[in-house]
């Protein structure tokens, strides 16, 4: 059990504006419904030609018509000779027992039910952008036009390999959730139910789209949690959409994603708090202007556990009332340092038990560090901070000799951008104001598929 799970299990909560961490479940589940793509999306494995004054236009689609058990992480390709592709449509009938589009309608993410593709500059090759829903029956209709204006059409149908029981990758939880409003430092965190070995392919299937320009990348913390962080903080006051095109991605040998998901959240105002351990002051800035400054008392530093961590933290969750029991951080009842406190207006900023909270009993605010590691403040200042904090607000502590670990809470800003990019499986930055992702979600190249049947 992680420290935060242990803390939450022991704590008695009365009112929480940030629901407890690690208990949030993604919204916007998108089923494998009918997948249609207009003007440049399709598949097939047959070819067709149209006679004219010159050479006939030829169309070819892979995988081949009539193919069964096609790997879901295979790309669909359409190629044209002696002409240009004018339209590709893809239909995916979901596996038996799976609703065609109910999930997409419920999540408001019907666009993820469209299998899009990319056409090359001379319009002679179209390749699907995303993988196939396991077990779906796929029908591809492609058309092309020759130089003489004659058209050709080909239709191909095949079946994608189903995902086996126990080998279906699904999303367990995510932060933030749809409809959340978050701070400018907020990462995107997704937790899976099974280990992911093909991390680059899964990264390439997770598309982040922001209204304002940003550059970001995914890192992995273990085999089941992926975290997206931008190079710099998000620009405030914008919407961000996360399209998880997981259906058909081969996460590990024989393990395929079975659903697509979409997360829509809002980045709110910019608010950054700096806590100086030496001056015992907290300064809160919004939009570059100081909006509040107040005295604090940090950890007394007598032990590592009682030393407030230095570094770039993020506010994670908050409680109007919380029972803090040292037993949850390894100091059991009966120990000389044991404590159990009722605190108000507590805002978490790490997984090692650190909160900013009201401490009316601390008579040394602004003068000395006397706490067990938390940031103590007056009831008035703690209430203000509680009421004005969003999940994902940067909370920067300076002046202690205990460095925040990158995986202690959401300490992801502790890595430099170069280090973050080096730890990405794709190794490439993703421009979030542009569609698509670095890398490829496919596990099999187009030229490795079975040869299609040609017809002129």
C-alpha positions, 0 to 999 in steps of 0.5 A: 500500500502506498503512503497516500493510500495508507494515509487516506485509509487511516484519516477520517475525512469530513468534506473534500474539494479534491476527491481522495487521490488514487480513487478517481476513475476516468470518464468519457469511455468510448466503445468500439462502435461503428467507426466511420471516416469521411474523405480520407479514411479507410481500409481494404485488401482488394484492388480495382481498376477503371479503364480510360484513355490512359492507363487504368487507375488501380486501388489496393487495400491491406489487410486483404479481403476475407482475412481473419484474425488480423492483428489489431495493431496492424495499420490499414493502407490504401494505395493508388496507381495511375490516379489519386485517392478521393475517399476512404471509409472504414466501418468497424462492427463491434464484437458480439455483446459490445454496444456499437456506440453507447459508450461514445454517446455517454462520454460525449467523445463520439469523434474517437469512434472515427478511425481516421487516416493520413493521406500523403502529398500526392494522394496515392497512399492513405494509412490509418492513424490508429489501431483496430478494435479487437474482435471487430468486423472491418469493412473498408470502401476506397475510391480513386480517380484517374487522370481522365476523370474515371473512378474506381472503387474497391470494398474489402472486409476482414476480421480483427483478432479478438482480445483474450480474457485476462489479456485486455488492457483497460484504464483503471483511473486518471488524474485529472478527470473530465470537467475538472479545473486544474492548476497550471502545473497539472500533469496527466496521469493514467493508471492501467490494470495490466503491465505495459511492456510496449511503452512506445506504442502505448505512448503513441496512442495517447494524444494530448490536444491543448487550445494553446501551444505547449510541448510535452512528453510521457514518462512511466513510473512502473509498468502501469502508470504513465504521466504526461508533463509539459516542458513549461507550465500550461498557459492558463485559461484553456481547455485540454483534451486527452484522446486515449486511442487504446483499442487495438494497441498491443501493450504487451505480448498478446495483451491488447487495449479494448476501449478508447477513452477521452478526458476533457479538463480546463486549466484555470488561472495561474497560481504559484506558491513559494514557501521559504524555509529560512524566512518562514514566509509563504508568498502566493502569486497569481498572474505574476502578482503577489496576492497573499503573503503570510507567516508559516512554520515548516518541519523542525528538521530534527529527523528526515521525516520531520524535514519539509521537502524542498522542490517543486511540488503540486497541490494534490487534494484538500480537506476541510477537516483531517485527522493526522495520525503519525502511525500512517507514516511509520511512527506508531502509537507508543513511540516517543514521537507519536502524534495524532492531530485534528487539523482544519483546511489541509492541502496536500503537497506530497505523498509523505504526509506533507500538507499546508494546514491551520495550526492555531497552537503554533506560536512561532509562525514566521519565526521558527520551524516547529512542525512534524514536516507540514507547513503550519499557518494561521487558521485565517491564512490556511482557510484562504489557501484552502479556498483558493487552491486548485489541484495542480497548483505549483507549490515550491519549497526552498531552503531545506536539506531534504530534496523532494523525490520525483515520485513522491506525490506529483514531484514530476517537475523535479526532473529537468525537461531534458531528463523528462524527454530522455525518460520518454519511451518515444524520446520525442516531444509532442506539440499539443496544439497539433493533432497526432503523436510522436511515434507509431501505435502499430506493432507491425509495419504495413509491408509485413502484412499478407499480400493483398489480392489485386484486381484491375 
